[in-house]
Amino acid sequence: MPTAHNGDVALSYDRRGPSSAPTVAFVEGLGYGKWMWGFQRDPLSETYDTIVFDNRGTGDSDCPEGPYTIEEMAADLAAVLDDAGVDSAHVVGASMGGMIAQRFALDHGRADSLALLCTSHGGEDAVPVPEETQAFMFDVPAGATEREAIRHKMTPAISDGFAESHPDLIERIVDWRLDSDANEAGRNAQAAAVAAFDASEELGALSVPTLIMHGSADRVLPVENAHALSDRLPHAELELFEGGPHLFFVERADAVTDRLRTFLENHAE
């Protein structure tokens, strides 16, 4: 896979799809590797030039000492696009990736559109991660194996009963996460970036078309954050997935991909 550089930080990325088509860049959530976007990226690569990369601290990218900032991570996206020879892109970000996408649009002015999934504008007005969810994410039962720890941490991000009804998919996700997710140092450095992020007072300046998608039953970043984003972004469309969890783009992959495809068809030249 090609490698871009932002200063001394090497960033692994993958590019796929027709080179003459508009570029769609995907940005992952906290700790997640490139695998996260396979459910949307693979089908969209038939039509679009797609780029997905490992955030600093994750997968095949470097893991410099933290804490990180969302500004640094947005600059990482800019470095990836520079290395790929891309002037601007339609940016799709989920959770932390949605924060990076917002900052990229604000700081670099190279976003043709934004698709913001299960994310927040940050700051004091954002609805925080509930304490119960934080306990699942950061407190693993004593004696748990690596696989058991990953499943435990995923519990609040998926719907009740989903793991039991889709055991093969969950096992594949656990395999992918073991192979390419951030280590503890990288995850903590990214978590510090999320905690410090606040774009709440700047979003009114964004003129790019924006699609906000959020599960109404998100137990990680509650759905109130989607409404707050929609109120602040002057060119936003809000699409709620009734009963959807934080990883609604995994559980309802086809519906999310179809909605994203329609949005891109309307705004990609």
C-alpha positions as CSV (number, residue, x, y, z in Angstrom):
1,M,0.0,0.0,0.0
2,P,1.2,3.5,-0.7
3,T,2.5,5.7,2.2
4,A,2.0,9.4,2.7
5,H,3.9,11.6,5.1
6,N,2.8,14.5,7.4
7,G,6.2,15.6,8.7
8,D,7.8,12.6,10.3
9,V,4.5,10.6,10.5
10,A,4.0,7.9,7.9
11,L,0.4,7.2,6.9
12,S,-0.7,4.1,5.1
13,Y,-3.5,4.4,2.6
14,D,-5.3,2.4,-0.1
15,R,-6.8,3.7,-3.3
16,R,-9.3,1.9,-5.4
17,G,-11.7,2.7,-8.2
18,P,-11.7,4.6,-11.5
19,S,-9.0,7.3,-11.4
20,S,-11.1,9.7,-13.6
21,A,-14.0,9.6,-11.2
22,P,-14.6,12.0,-8.2
23,T,-12.6,11.1,-5.1
24,V,-14.3,9.9,-2.0
25,A,-12.1,9.8,1.1
26,F,-13.1,7.7,4.2
27,V,-12.0,8.5,7.7
28,E,-12.3,6.0,10.6
29,G,-13.4,6.2,14.1
30,L,-11.4,6.0,17.3
31,G,-9.0,3.1,17.2
32,Y,-10.5,1.5,14.1
33,G,-8.4,0.5,11.0
34,K,-9.2,0.6,7.3
35,W,-11.4,-2.4,7.6
36,M,-14.2,-0.3,9.1
37,W,-15.2,1.2,5.8
38,G,-15.3,-2.0,3.7
39,F,-19.1,-2.1,3.9
40,Q,-19.5,1.2,2.1
41,R,-16.1,1.6,0.4
42,D,-16.2,-1.6,-1.6
43,P,-19.5,-1.0,-3.5
44,L,-18.7,2.7,-4.0
45,S,-15.4,1.9,-5.5
46,E,-17.2,0.6,-8.6
47,T,-18.2,4.2,-9.4
48,Y,-15.8,6.5,-7.4
49,D,-12.1,6.9,-6.9
50,T,-11.9,5.9,-3.2
51,I,-9.2,6.4,-0.6
52,V,-9.1,5.0,2.9
53,F,-6.2,5.4,5.3
54,D,-5.1,4.4,8.8
55,N,-5.2,7.3,11.1
56,R,-2.0,8.0,13.0
57,G,-1.8,5.5,15.8
58,T,-3.7,2.8,13.9
59,G,-2.8,-0.2,11.7
60,D,0.0,0.3,9.2
61,S,0.4,4.0,10.0
62,D,3.0,5.4,12.5
63,C,2.1,5.7,16.1
64,P,3.9,8.7,17.4
65,E,3.7,9.7,21.0
66,G,0.5,11.3,22.0
67,P,-1.7,13.1,22.8
68,Y,-2.9,13.8,19.3
69,T,-5.2,16.6,18.1
70,I,-8.0,16.5,15.6
71,E,-6.1,19.3,13.7
72,E,-3.1,17.1,13.3
73,M,-5.3,14.2,12.1
74,A,-7.1,16.5,9.6
75,A,-3.6,17.5,8.3
76,D,-2.9,13.8,7.9
77,L,-5.8,13.5,5.6
78,A,-4.5,16.5,3.6
79,A,-1.1,14.8,3.4
80,V,-2.7,11.6,2.1
81,L,-4.6,13.5,-0.6
82,D,-1.4,15.4,-1.6
83,D,0.5,12.1,-2.0
84,A,-2.4,10.7,-4.1
85,G,-2.4,13.9,-6.3
86,V,-5.9,14.8,-5.3
87,D,-6.9,18.4,-4.9
88,S,-10.2,17.9,-3.2
89,A,-12.5,15.1,-2.1
90,H,-15.9,14.1,-0.9
91,V,-15.1,13.2,2.8
92,V,-17.0,10.5,4.7
93,G,-16.2,10.3,8.4
94,A,-17.7,8.3,11.3
95,S,-17.5,9.1,15.0
96,M,-13.9,10.5,15.5
97,G,-13.6,10.4,11.7
98,G,-16.5,12.8,11.4
99,M,-14.7,15.2,13.7
100,I,-11.6,14.9,11.5
101,A,-13.8,15.6,8.4
102,Q,-15.2,18.7,10.0
103,R,-11.8,20.0,10.9
104,F,-10.5,19.1,7.4
105,A,-13.2,21.2,5.8
106,L,-12.7,24.1,8.1
107,D,-8.9,24.2,8.1
108,H,-8.0,23.0,4.5
109,G,-11.0,24.0,2.4
110,R,-10.6,20.9,0.2
111,A,-13.9,19.1,1.0
112,D,-16.3,19.0,-1.9
113,S,-19.0,17.6,0.4
114,L,-19.2,16.0,3.9
115,A,-20.9,12.9,5.1
116,L,-20.9,12.8,8.9
117,L,-21.9,9.6,10.6
118,C,-22.6,9.1,14.3
119,T,-20.4,12.1,15.3
120,S,-20.5,15.3,17.2
121,H,-19.3,18.9,16.9
122,G,-17.6,18.6,20.3
123,G,-17.3,21.2,23.0
124,E,-19.5,21.8,26.1
125,D,-22.8,21.7,24.2
126,A,-22.2,18.2,22.8
127,V,-23.9,15.3,24.5
128,P,-21.0,13.2,26.0
129,V,-20.5,9.5,25.9
130,P,-22.6,8.1,28.7
131,E,-20.7,6.8,31.7
132,E,-22.2,3.3,31.3
133,T,-20.8,3.2,27.7
134,Q,-17.4,4.4,28.9
135,A,-17.2,1.6,31.4
136,F,-17.7,-0.9,28.5
137,M,-15.1,0.8,26.3
138,F,-12.3,1.1,28.9
139,D,-13.0,-1.4,31.6
140,V,-12.5,-5.0,30.5
141,P,-13.4,-7.9,32.8
142,A,-10.4,-9.5,34.6
143,G,-9.1,-12.5,32.8
144,A,-10.7,-11.7,29.5
145,T,-8.9,-12.9,26.3
146,E,-8.1,-10.4,23.6
147,R,-11.1,-11.6,21.6
148,E,-13.4,-11.4,24.6
149,A,-12.1,-7.9,25.4
150,I,-13.0,-6.7,21.9
151,R,-16.4,-8.2,22.0
152,H,-17.0,-6.6,25.4
153,K,-15.9,-3.1,24.2
154,M,-18.2,-3.4,21.2
155,T,-21.3,-4.1,23.3
156,P,-22.7,-0.6,23.5
157,A,-21.9,0.1,19.8
158,I,-24.1,-2.6,18.4
159,S,-27.8,-3.5,18.9
160,D,-28.9,-5.9,21.6
161,G,-29.0,-9.4,20.1
162,F,-27.0,-8.5,16.9
163,A,-23.9,-10.4,18.0
164,E,-26.0,-13.5,18.7
165,S,-27.8,-13.3,15.4
166,H,-24.7,-12.6,13.3
167,P,-21.9,-14.6,14.9
168,D,-19.8,-15.1,11.8
169,L,-19.8,-11.3,11.0
170,I,-18.8,-10.6,14.6
171,E,-16.0,-13.1,14.4
172,R,-14.7,-11.5,11.2
173,I,-14.8,-8.0,12.8
174,V,-12.9,-9.3,15.8
175,D,-10.3,-10.8,13.4
176,W,-10.0,-7.5,11.6
177,R,-9.7,-5.5,14.8
178,L,-7.0,-7.8,16.2
179,D,-5.1,-7.4,12.9
180,S,-5.2,-3.7,12.4
181,D,-6.8,-1.6,15.2
182,A,-4.8,0.8,17.3
183,N,-2.8,-0.4,20.3
184,E,-3.5,1.0,23.7
185,A,-1.0,3.9,23.3
186,G,-2.5,4.9,19.9
187,R,-6.1,4.6,21.2
188,N,-5.4,6.8,24.2
189,A,-3.6,9.4,22.0
190,Q,-6.7,9.5,19.7
191,A,-9.1,9.6,22.6
192,A,-7.3,12.8,23.9
193,A,-7.9,14.4,20.5
194,V,-11.6,13.6,20.6
195,A,-11.9,14.9,24.2
196,A,-10.3,18.3,23.1
197,F,-12.2,18.7,19.9
198,D,-14.7,21.6,19.6
199,A,-15.9,23.0,16.2
200,S,-19.3,24.1,17.6
201,E,-18.8,27.9,16.9
202,E,-17.2,27.5,13.5
203,L,-19.6,25.3,11.5
204,G,-21.7,28.1,10.3
205,A,-18.9,29.1,8.0
206,L,-19.0,25.8,6.1
207,S,-20.8,26.1,2.7
208,V,-20.3,22.5,1.5
209,P,-23.2,20.2,1.2
210,T,-23.4,17.9,4.2
211,L,-25.2,14.6,4.9
212,I,-25.6,13.8,8.6
213,M,-26.5,10.2,9.4
214,H,-27.1,8.8,12.9
215,G,-28.7,5.9,14.6
216,S,-31.6,7.0,16.8
217,A,-30.5,4.4,19.5
218,D,-26.8,5.3,19.5
219,R,-25.4,4.5,23.0
220,V,-21.9,5.9,22.2
221,L,-22.6,9.4,20.8
222,P,-26.3,10.0,21.5
223,V,-28.5,11.1,18.6
224,E,-29.0,14.6,20.1
225,N,-25.5,15.3,18.7
226,A,-26.9,14.8,15.1
227,H,-29.6,17.4,15.7
228,A,-27.1,19.8,17.1
229,L,-24.9,19.4,14.1
230,S,-27.8,19.8,11.7
231,D,-28.7,23.1,13.5
232,R,-25.3,24.5,13.1
233,L,-24.5,23.4,9.5
234,P,-26.2,25.7,7.0
235,H,-26.3,23.1,4.1
236,A,-27.1,19.9,6.0
237,E,-29.4,17.0,5.3
238,L,-30.3,14.9,8.4
239,E,-31.0,11.2,8.0
240,L,-31.9,9.2,11.1
241,F,-31.9,5.4,11.2
242,E,-34.6,4.4,13.6
243,G,-33.3,2.1,16.3
244,G,-29.8,2.2,14.8
245,P,-26.8,1.8,17.1
246,H,-23.4,3.5,16.8
247,L,-22.3,1.0,14.2
248,F,-25.5,1.4,12.2
249,F,-23.4,1.6,9.0
250,V,-22.3,-2.0,9.8
251,E,-25.7,-3.4,10.9
252,R,-27.6,-1.6,8.1
253,A,-24.8,-1.4,5.6
254,D,-26.8,-1.6,2.4
255,A,-29.2,1.1,3.4
256,V,-26.4,3.4,4.5
257,T,-24.5,2.8,1.3
258,D,-27.6,3.5,-0.8
259,R,-28.2,6.8,1.0
260,L,-24.6,7.8,0.7
261,R,-24.6,6.9,-3.1
262,T,-27.7,9.1,-3.6
263,F,-26.0,12.0,-1.8
264,L,-22.8,11.6,-3.9
265,E,-24.7,11.4,-7.1
266,N,-26.4,14.7,-6.3
267,H,-23.2,16.5,-5.4
268,A,-20.3,14.8,-7.2
269,E,-19.5,16.2,-10.6
